[in-house]
Amino acid sequence: MDFFYDRSVIKTKEQSYGKLAVQQRMRLAMAFLNPLRPIVTAGWAGHGKGNKSRAFGQALKKLLQDAVEGQYPDQRIVPERVAVSTGMLPAVEIRDVVQTPEALEIHFSSGENPLARPADGVVLVVYSPETGIAGRNTDGCTRKDGYIKVDLPPQLRTAPFHAYLFLQSASKKQYSKSIYVGQLGQ
């Protein structure tokens, strides 16, 4: 008897180069952005029209367009180009970054702008993709303070990490575009 179908035989069809490249881009983007999901869904809420899944999808789309570089199989994420939040609030200008083994302090200034309110909250996000640790400031800091200081978690005191800074309105309905502070802790 000649068998033309056998469920136990695994069909191995080679995938195209383009499909493999797209799959790798998506895996890299999801691996980078997923630990930041709570921050990203809040910071992109305006683009998601109130839907957290849609907001995360918009951030993922932006990351795929702007922050993935290289050709398959040597693709990578460029953290400087990742937008953790986006919006119309004016951002601040970073003046100085001071890191000690236990803390990170960032001094900033804000120019005159009718959309800028002194009560806008400043959010500092620290993230290490290598260790899988992400965190944000818990103490309230506002635009008028001019600086933000956070204690680093023990896992990030010896590991390199990325830092992002953005602002949110007092009602947490409007956000600024995130600013990449840099890779620290090296």
trRosetta pair geometry for C-beta under 8 A, 3 or more apart (Angstrom, degrees):
i j d omega theta_ij theta_ji phi_ij phi_ji
3 6 5.4 35 157 -49 138 107
6 9 4.4 69 86 -1 106 110
15 19 4.7 -108 174 83 107 127
15 20 5.4 128 105 -54 118 91
15 23 7.9 6 147 -2 156 142
16 19 4.6 92 59 7 85 103
16 20 7.0 -153 93 -4 44 87
17 20 5.9 -60 -151 38 30 110
17 21 6.3 31 153 -21 66 108
17 72 6.7 161 -179 80 83 140
18 21 5.6 -55 -147 35 31 112
18 22 6.4 27 157 -16 66 106
19 22 5.9 -54 -147 37 31 109
19 23 6.3 32 154 -19 65 108
20 23 5.7 -55 -145 38 30 112
20 24 6.3 30 156 -18 65 106
20 72 6.1 120 107 -174 94 151
20 73 7.7 -42 139 -87 118 89
21 24 5.9 -56 -149 36 29 109
21 25 6.5 32 152 -21 63 105
21 71 7.6 -45 -126 -171 126 58
21 72 3.6 -109 -102 -40 90 142
21 75 7.4 120 -155 -40 77 139
22 25 5.6 -51 -149 34 33 114
22 26 6.4 30 154 -17 65 106
23 26 5.8 -57 -149 38 30 110
23 27 6.3 31 153 -19 65 106
24 27 5.6 -53 -145 37 33 112
24 28 6.2 34 157 -19 66 106
24 72 5.8 132 41 -118 144 101
24 73 6.6 -164 -102 -134 169 67
24 75 5.6 129 123 39 118 134
25 28 5.9 -57 -149 37 28 110
25 29 6.2 25 155 -17 64 110
25 64 6.0 79 154 -137 116 96
25 68 5.2 60 -143 -173 97 166
25 75 6.0 -80 -85 159 71 164
26 29 5.7 -55 -143 39 30 110
26 30 6.1 27 160 -16 66 109
26 64 7.3 3 -89 -100 59 126
27 30 6.0 -57 -143 40 27 107
27 31 6.1 26 158 -20 63 111
28 31 5.9 -59 -146 37 26 111
28 32 6.4 20 158 -15 63 109
28 68 6.4 113 90 -116 133 112
28 75 6.0 -129 -19 113 160 110
28 76 7.0 -155 -155 -133 146 28
28 77 5.6 -178 158 -44 109 99
29 32 6.0 -61 -149 38 28 106
29 33 5.9 1 165 1 67 118
29 60 5.7 98 148 -156 126 83
29 63 5.0 137 -143 109 107 123
29 64 5.3 -24 -83 -72 157 82
29 67 7.8 119 -110 78 91 107
29 68 6.5 -57 -66 -62 100 122
29 77 7.0 141 -91 -92 51 117
30 33 6.3 -68 -131 49 25 95
30 34 5.4 36 173 -39 67 113
30 60 7.2 19 -81 -129 66 123
31 34 6.5 -36 -122 18 17 114
31 129 7.4 75 136 -158 91 114
32 35 8.0 -82 170 27 26 95
32 36 7.9 -11 142 11 61 117
32 63 7.1 -176 82 -173 126 147
32 77 4.7 86 -65 -70 157 174
32 79 7.9 -155 -158 -94 130 79
32 82 7.0 -128 143 -101 131 147
32 129 5.9 -29 -120 -107 70 135
33 36 5.7 -78 -162 51 49 106
33 37 7.1 87 144 -71 75 66
33 40 6.2 42 -171 -58 98 165
33 56 7.6 137 144 -164 125 90
33 59 6.4 156 -154 122 139 112
33 60 5.9 -164 69 -94 166 78
33 63 5.9 -130 -59 -22 132 168
33 82 7.5 -168 -85 -152 90 125
34 37 5.7 -3 -162 -46 44 108
35 127 6.8 142 100 -146 121 110
35 129 7.5 177 28 -110 140 63
35 132 6.2 -172 -90 -161 147 64
35 133 7.9 88 -180 106 146 3
35 134 4.5 143 141 -7 110 135
36 39 5.0 -59 -176 51 82 112
36 40 5.0 84 122 -29 95 108
36 84 6.2 -96 174 -132 144 99
36 125 7.0 57 -131 -179 111 144
36 127 6.2 -17 -73 -104 110 147
36 134 5.6 -140 -80 -159 68 161
37 40 5.7 -61 -134 42 26 110
37 41 6.0 24 170 -19 66 108
37 56 6.2 3 -140 -112 84 130
38 41 6.3 -55 -142 35 24 106
38 42 6.7 18 159 -11 59 109
39 42 6.1 -65 -156 40 29 106
39 43 5.9 17 157 -11 68 117
39 84 5.9 -18 129 179 119 109
39 85 7.2 -88 159 -57 87 99
39 123 7.5 163 -141 154 109 140
39 125 5.6 64 -139 -101 166 141
39 134 7.7 -120 0 155 131 128
39 136 6.2 150 -88 -58 123 137
40 43 5.8 -61 -135 46 28 106
40 44 5.7 3 170 3 67 116
40 55 7.2 158 135 131 75 98
40 56 5.8 80 113 -113 117 73
40 59 4.7 -155 -174 84 116 177
40 84 6.1 -104 -89 -162 75 61
40 85 7.4 -151 -122 -74 44 61
41 44 6.5 -63 -129 52 22 94
41 45 6.7 58 155 -72 57 80
41 48 7.2 -16 -153 1 70 163
41 52 4.3 20 -162 -153 132 90
41 55 4.8 103 -144 89 60 126
41 56 5.2 -24 -83 -57 87 92
41 59 8.0 -105 -72 1 43 139
42 45 5.7 -18 -157 -33 31 115
42 55 8.0 105 -23 142 12 155
42 85 7.5 -34 96 -106 76 111
42 168 7.7 -17 146 -105 114 143
42 172 7.1 -45 -169 179 116 107
42 175 7.5 127 133 -68 77 140
43 59 7.6 76 84 -88 100 134
43 84 5.7 46 67 133 169 67
43 85 2.6 -104 -164 -106 127 90
43 86 6.6 92 151 13 93 51
43 87 7.3 -121 -172 -22 67 111
43 166 6.3 58 -125 92 126 162
43 168 7.8 -102 -100 -82 73 108
43 175 5.0 158 -143 -169 65 168
43 178 6.8 18 -170 -50 151 111
44 47 5.0 -52 -178 45 82 110
44 48 5.8 78 124 -23 88 107
44 55 4.0 144 101 -176 97 91
44 56 7.0 144 67 -71 138 31
44 58 5.4 177 177 76 131 112
44 59 4.6 -118 -50 -52 159 106
44 85 6.6 -144 -48 -132 62 51
44 86 6.1 40 -102 34 73 94
45 48 5.6 -67 -143 43 34 107
45 50 6.8 41 -175 -93 91 32
45 52 7.6 -25 -106 -97 82 60
45 55 5.2 -18 -92 -104 37 150
45 173 7.6 -100 92 -147 134 50
45 175 7.6 115 33 -9 93 126
46 86 7.7 -119 56 93 113 80
46 87 5.7 107 17 -107 146 94
46 173 7.9 95 -73 167 96 65
46 174 7.3 48 -62 -117 135 54
46 175 7.0 -149 -5 28 120 99
47 54 7.7 -148 118 131 69 91
47 55 6.0 115 73 -124 80 69
47 58 4.3 -161 124 132 126 169
47 59 7.9 137 71 -48 135 69
47 86 6.7 26 -23 75 131 118
48 51 4.8 -129 160 66 99 68
48 52 6.5 69 142 -102 159 14
48 53 7.4 147 -156 67 128 40
48 54 3.9 140 -150 91 85 89
48 55 2.7 -71 -31 -57 144 75
48 56 7.3 42 -90 1 141 50
48 57 7.4 117 -109 41 101 87
48 58 5.9 -140 -69 6 77 126
49 54 6.4 -21 40 95 86 149
51 54 3.8 58 88 16 115 114
51 55 6.5 174 88 -16 58 83
52 55 5.5 -53 -145 35 33 114
52 56 6.4 31 156 -17 66 104
53 56 5.9 -53 -149 37 30 109
53 57 6.4 33 150 -21 62 108
54 57 5.4 -53 -148 36 33 117
54 58 6.5 37 153 -22 65 101
55 58 5.8 -51 -151 31 31 111
55 59 6.7 29 151 -15 63 104
56 59 5.7 -55 -151 38 35 111
56 60 6.2 38 150 -21 67 107
57 60 5.5 -52 -144 37 32 114
57 61 6.3 37 154 -23 64 103
58 61 5.6 -49 -148 33 31 115
58 62 6.5 32 152 -18 63 104
59 62 5.7 -53 -150 36 32 112
59 63 6.4 34 151 -20 65 105
59 83 6.8 -139 -140 87 83 88
59 84 7.8 29 -148 -144 131 25
59 86 7.9 180 -98 2 84 112
60 63 5.6 -52 -147 35 32 112
60 64 6.4 32 154 -19 65 105
61 64 5.8 -56 -149 36 29 111
61 65 6.4 25 154 -16 64 109
62 65 5.8 -59 -148 39 30 109
62 66 5.9 -10 168 12 68 117
62 67 7.9 49 128 -3 68 106
62 83 5.5 -44 129 41 142 121
62 86 7.5 172 -82 -34 174 147
63 66 6.6 -76 -132 53 22 86
63 67 4.7 -45 -158 40 65 123
63 68 7.1 75 147 -32 72 91
63 77 7.4 -10 -178 -135 109 110
63 81 8.0 125 -135 113 58 90
63 82 5.7 18 -114 -124 99 82
63 83 7.4 -140 -69 34 72 75
64 67 7.6 -23 -48 48 12 80
64 68 5.8 -6 -143 1 45 128
66 81 4.7 -155 140 164 99 117
66 82 7.8 163 93 -86 109 35
66 83 7.4 50 63 -11 149 103
67 77 5.5 21 142 -158 105 76
67 78 5.0 -144 -159 55 70 79
67 79 7.5 61 -159 -87 124 16
67 81 3.9 179 -97 93 80 107
67 82 4.9 50 -103 -71 161 68
68 75 5.8 8 -177 -177 100 114
68 76 7.4 165 -149 84 61 28
68 77 6.1 -38 -96 -98 63 58
68 78 7.6 -166 -83 7 14 84
69 75 7.0 165 86 -150 33 68
69 76 6.3 -25 63 63 78 75
69 78 5.5 45 0 -32 119 117
70 74 4.8 -115 179 111 129 76
70 75 4.3 179 80 -108 110 43
70 76 5.5 67 1 15 141 77
71 74 6.2 29 66 55 63 88
71 75 7.0 -129 85 -68 9 80
72 75 6.0 -11 -85 -29 53 111
77 82 6.9 28 175 -61 111 119
77 129 7.9 141 62 -71 136 169
78 81 4.6 45 94 16 107 113
78 82 7.5 180 91 -30 57 81
79 82 5.5 -43 -152 9 45 118
79 162 4.8 -121 180 -112 149 151
79 180 6.6 137 132 -138 82 131
79 183 6.9 99 69 -68 146 101
80 180 4.7 171 -136 98 56 170
81 180 7.9 -16 -31 -38 22 149
82 164 7.8 -80 93 -84 101 138
82 178 7.9 -28 111 82 70 136
82 180 7.3 103 53 -83 76 118
83 86 5.2 28 163 -59 131 105
83 177 6.4 -55 -142 -158 111 86
83 178 5.6 150 -157 37 55 106
84 125 5.9 -162 -176 44 166 155
84 164 4.6 95 3 143 146 162
84 166 6.4 -148 82 -18 105 135
84 178 4.0 80 46 -61 89 168
85 123 7.8 81 -16 67 151 134
85 166 4.3 124 49 164 132 174
85 168 7.8 -89 -166 -73 162 92
85 175 4.5 -105 171 160 124 140
85 176 6.8 64 107 74 118 48
85 177 6.8 -179 98 -140 72 25
85 178 4.6 113 39 -48 77 98
86 175 6.7 70 75 97 23 114
86 177 5.0 18 -124 -105 61 73
86 178 7.3 -62 -63 -2 55 81
87 174 5.5 148 173 -175 141 65
87 175 3.6 135 -1 73 145 68
87 176 5.6 -75 66 -76 99 15
87 177 6.6 -162 39 -51 55 54
88 115 6.6 -101 134 -164 93 157
88 174 6.5 -57 55 -162 86 112
88 176 7.8 -74 85 -107 20 53
89 115 6.1 -162 -128 142 50 114
89 116 7.2 100 -169 -96 81 61
89 120 6.4 146 -165 -137 139 143
89 167 5.2 -122 122 90 138 111
89 168 7.4 175 13 -113 164 22
89 169 6.5 -162 -80 -54 136 84
89 174 5.2 123 -47 138 108 104
89 175 6.0 -118 20 140 120 16
89 176 3.9 -84 84 -67 97 81
90 110 7.2 112 109 -158 113 98
90 111 7.3 -95 156 61 144 89
90 113 4.4 64 -11 76 160 168
90 115 5.6 130 -13 79 97 108
90 116 4.8 -53 51 -65 120 103
90 167 7.8 4 83 48 47 146
90 176 6.4 -27 97 -115 15 122
91 166 7.1 -65 -116 -131 99 60
91 167 6.5 176 -119 7 51 111
91 176 4.4 144 -79 165 71 138
91 177 6.0 -64 -52 59 126 78
91 179 5.6 127 -172 -48 140 115
92 108 4.1 56 141 159 132 133
92 109 6.5 157 -170 74 94 27
92 110 4.8 -60 -114 -80 86 84
92 122 7.2 -9 -3 -111 144 116
92 143 6.6 -173 -75 -135 120 86
92 165 7.3 -65 53 132 109 127
92 167 6.7 112 -18 -47 97 124
92 176 8.0 103 -7 98 67 172
92 179 7.5 -95 60 -7 71 152
93 108 6.1 154 76 -162 42 82
93 109 5.3 -22 62 63 98 81
93 110 7.3 168 15 -86 79 35
93 111 7.1 58 -10 -26 119 95
94 97 6.7 10 175 -51 124 95
94 106 6.2 -53 -136 -173 103 109
94 107 7.5 103 -164 81 61 52
94 108 5.2 -46 -103 -100 46 92
94 165 7.0 125 -76 43 116 152
94 179 6.5 173 -29 139 117 146
94 181 6.4 149 -104 -119 162 81
95 107 4.6 -57 67 107 108 97
95 108 5.8 174 3 -105 87 28
95 109 5.7 69 -46 -11 120 97
96 106 7.3 172 89 -153 53 46
96 107 4.3 18 49 43 93 114
97 104 7.5 -17 -168 -170 89 90
97 105 7.5 155 -158 86 43 54
97 106 5.3 -8 -108 -107 73 79
97 107 7.8 -141 -66 25 35 71
97 163 7.8 147 -141 72 135 152
97 181 6.1 127 -99 -178 141 111
97 182 6.9 -159 36 32 175 124
97 184 7.3 -127 155 -89 133 131
98 104 7.6 155 86 -160 54 44
98 105 4.5 -12 63 64 101 102
98 106 7.7 -169 26 -75 68 35
98 107 7.6 46 -3 -12 103 99
99 103 7.5 -169 -148 96 49 51
99 104 5.2 -9 -109 -111 82 75
99 105 7.6 -172 -77 26 38 66
99 184 5.3 161 -69 -172 158 129
99 185 6.9 -125 176 -65 152 62
100 103 5.1 22 51 49 103 81
100 104 7.9 -152 32 -72 63 38
100 105 7.9 34 0 0 95 102
101 152 7.9 -118 151 48 39 133
101 157 5.5 49 176 -165 77 103
102 151 6.1 -27 158 -146 86 82
102 152 6.1 -169 -180 38 32 94
102 157 6.5 0 -94 -115 44 120
103 149 6.0 12 176 -175 125 94
103 150 6.6 167 -153 87 77 39
103 151 5.3 -48 -97 -105 84 49
103 152 6.1 -164 -96 -8 23 86
104 124 7.3 -174 99 161 120 145
104 126 6.9 140 20 -77 157 133
104 149 7.2 173 88 -148 45 53
104 150 5.5 -8 57 59 90 88
104 152 5.9 86 -17 -60 97 102
104 163 6.7 -164 173 -102 156 147
104 184 6.8 94 -116 114 126 164
105 147 6.2 10 -178 178 93 116
105 148 7.2 179 -148 90 53 45
105 149 4.3 -8 -104 -103 89 89
105 150 8.0 174 -79 21 49 55
106 124 6.6 161 20 -104 134 133
106 147 6.4 171 89 -153 46 68
106 148 5.3 -2 55 54 93 88
106 149 7.8 -178 21 -77 58 48
106 163 7.7 176 -61 150 136 143
106 165 6.4 -131 115 -81 166 145
106 181 6.4 -79 -105 -125 140 138
107 146 6.4 4 -155 151 77 81
107 147 4.5 -27 -102 -98 64 100
108 122 7.6 163 44 -127 142 146
108 146 6.5 -164 66 -163 59 45
108 147 6.8 152 19 -92 70 44
108 148 7.7 8 9 2 114 93
108 165 7.5 179 -62 152 150 157
109 146 6.6 13 -92 -134 58 88
110 113 7.6 -93 168 18 94 107
110 116 5.7 166 168 -170 125 148
110 143 5.1 19 -32 -177 161 107
110 144 7.9 -71 34 -81 134 42
111 116 7.6 146 78 -6 55 162
112 116 7.4 -160 -163 49 25 130
113 116 4.1 84 66 -4 99 110
116 120 6.6 -80 -158 -5 63 142
116 143 6.4 -176 -175 176 99 165
117 120 5.0 125 67 -37 82 90
117 143 7.0 130 89 30 49 141
117 169 6.9 61 37 -134 131 80
117 170 7.1 -74 103 -17 142 105
118 142 6.3 49 155 149 63 126
118 143 5.6 -138 -146 73 35 103
118 144 3.8 28 -162 -48 98 121
119 142 5.6 -57 -142 -140 33 134
119 143 7.4 -3 42 26 11 99
119 144 7.6 -3 -62 -2 37 114
119 170 4.7 2 127 -64 117 123
120 142 6.4 119 68 -158 45 77
120 143 4.4 42 59 -27 98 122
120 167 4.7 27 153 -180 122 120
120 168 6.7 165 -169 77 80 31
120 169 5.8 -50 -116 -107 82 41
120 170 6.9 -99 -94 -41 37 70
120 176 7.9 62 176 -27 140 117
121 140 6.4 -78 -126 -151 106 81
121 141 6.8 95 -159 71 67 55
121 142 6.1 -56 -99 -101 43 62
121 143 8.0 -63 -39 -29 7 76
121 167 6.6 149 79 -158 47 65
121 168 4.8 -19 63 63 102 88
121 169 7.6 16 18 97 86 9
121 170 6.8 123 -24 -95 95 47
121 172 7.6 -7 31 -82 136 80
122 137 7.7 18 105 47 78 150
122 141 4.4 -55 55 101 107 103
122 142 6.5 154 -6 -131 93 9
122 143 6.5 141 -52 -71 100 51
122 145 7.3 -108 10 47 134 118
122 148 5.1 -136 109 -62 133 136
122 165 6.8 -11 -173 -167 95 98
122 166 7.9 164 -153 90 54 30
122 167 5.8 -34 -99 -101 56 76
123 136 5.8 -15 -171 -163 95 121
123 137 6.4 -163 -146 38 49 102
123 165 7.1 157 83 -153 54 49
123 166 5.4 -16 60 66 102 76
123 167 7.1 166 14 -99 83 22
123 168 6.0 45 -20 -6 121 109
124 136 6.5 149 80 -154 50 65
124 137 4.7 65 45 -27 93 115
124 141 7.8 21 -11 44 105 144
124 148 5.3 173 -33 120 130 143
124 150 5.6 -152 81 -16 136 138
124 163 6.6 -14 -171 -166 92 102
124 164 7.5 157 -157 82 46 48
124 165 5.4 -13 -104 -102 69 81
124 181 7.9 20 -142 -28 94 148
125 134 6.9 -2 -175 -172 97 94
125 135 7.3 171 -151 90 57 37
125 136 5.0 -27 -98 -95 69 88
125 163 7.0 154 82 -155 54 50
125 164 4.5 -10 59 60 106 97
125 165 7.6 -166 22 -74 73 34
125 166 7.8 8 -2 14 110 96
125 178 7.8 -29 29 -141 126 131
126 133 8.0 -11 114 119 92 94
126 134 7.2 176 92 -149 53 48
126 135 5.5 -6 58 60 92 84
126 136 7.6 173 18 -85 67 37
126 150 7.3 -159 -18 93 125 143
126 152 6.8 -86 115 -123 176 86
126 153 8.0 -176 85 14 132 95
126 156 6.0 62 142 -156 133 169
126 161 5.1 38 -180 142 93 139
126 162 7.3 158 -155 81 50 45
126 163 5.3 -18 -101 -100 71 79
127 133 7.3 -177 -144 97 42 56
127 134 4.3 9 -112 -112 87 90
127 135 7.8 179 -75 23 58 51
127 161 6.1 154 74 -169 29 96
127 162 5.1 -26 67 62 88 93
127 163 7.7 162 21 -84 72 33
127 164 7.3 9 8 4 116 105
128 131 4.4 21 110 35 126 101
128 132 7.2 -33 94 17 82 21
128 133 5.0 19 46 54 104 89
128 134 7.5 -158 29 -70 56 58
128 155 7.4 -146 42 129 143 103
128 156 5.8 -176 -24 -106 132 95
128 159 5.2 51 -141 121 158 125
128 160 6.7 136 -123 93 105 51
128 161 4.0 -68 -67 -102 91 88
128 162 7.2 158 -84 13 43 71
128 185 7.9 -52 -87 68 119 150
129 132 7.2 27 -166 -77 32 44
129 162 7.6 27 -13 5 92 118
130 159 6.6 -155 78 -173 117 123
130 160 7.2 58 22 63 137 89
131 155 5.7 163 155 164 149 115
131 156 7.4 -161 55 -82 151 68
131 159 5.1 34 -32 163 136 172
131 161 8.0 -48 30 -85 118 97
133 153 6.4 -139 179 73 136 139
133 155 4.8 161 -68 102 163 138
133 156 5.9 -143 100 -56 140 98
133 159 7.7 109 35 70 128 144
133 161 7.5 -60 81 -106 102 126
135 153 5.8 130 -16 -20 158 125
135 156 7.7 -121 24 -13 121 144
137 141 6.5 -17 131 6 157 119
137 148 6.3 -76 -77 179 163 122
137 150 4.7 -117 -100 -87 91 125
139 150 7.4 -173 31 -101 105 75
141 145 5.3 -95 -165 42 79 155
141 147 7.7 -93 -157 102 129 42
141 148 4.3 88 155 -107 172 96
142 145 5.2 119 59 -14 67 100
143 167 6.4 32 -75 -127 104 135
145 148 7.1 89 96 -70 133 65
148 165 7.6 161 40 -128 143 117
152 156 4.8 -117 -179 85 110 108
152 157 5.4 139 105 -76 125 72
152 185 7.9 143 -144 -87 157 126
153 156 5.3 76 61 15 80 101
153 157 7.6 -128 96 -29 41 85
154 157 5.7 -40 -152 2 39 120
155 159 6.5 -18 154 17 67 130
156 159 5.6 -81 -128 57 44 95
156 161 5.0 -2 -146 -33 115 147
156 185 6.2 -92 173 -98 80 163
157 185 7.5 -164 -169 -135 16 118
158 185 7.3 106 149 -177 9 108
159 185 6.0 23 94 138 39 137
160 183 5.8 18 179 174 111 102
160 184 7.0 165 -152 87 66 33
160 185 4.8 170 -114 87 38 94
160 186 4.9 29 -97 -81 110 73
161 183 7.2 174 90 -152 26 64
161 184 6.0 -25 66 64 76 81
161 185 5.1 45 18 23 83 140
162 180 7.3 -44 -174 -151 106 93
162 181 7.9 139 176 56 60 84
162 182 7.5 -144 -142 118 62 24
162 183 5.5 -37 -93 -98 68 69
162 184 7.7 131 -112 18 20 76
163 180 7.7 115 84 -169 57 51
163 181 3.8 -37 96 57 105 127
163 182 6.4 3 45 52 98 55
163 183 8.0 167 10 -98 77 23
163 184 5.8 20 -13 6 119 122
164 178 4.8 2 -178 -180 116 124
164 179 6.8 149 -161 73 63 46
164 180 5.9 -34 -104 -105 77 50
164 181 6.5 -154 -87 1 20 90
165 178 6.9 143 71 -160 35 72
165 179 4.8 -24 64 60 90 101
165 181 5.6 80 -13 -53 106 109
166 175 6.1 21 154 -176 126 99
166 176 5.1 -172 -164 70 82 87
166 177 7.0 -132 -122 111 110 21
166 178 4.2 -60 -62 -100 119 67
166 179 6.7 160 -75 10 62 73
167 175 6.9 156 87 -157 54 53
167 176 4.2 46 46 4 91 124
168 172 5.3 19 160 -118 128 61
168 174 7.0 148 -158 84 56 51
168 175 5.2 -20 -102 -102 75 75
168 176 7.6 -119 -63 7 40 78
169 172 6.5 -142 70 -51 72 18
169 173 5.8 -38 59 49 127 69
169 174 4.1 56 -17 50 125 95
169 175 7.6 -99 -4 -62 79 40
171 174 7.5 55 64 10 97 83
181 184 7.3 -17 112 -30 110 119
183 186 6.7 54 129 -42 98 116
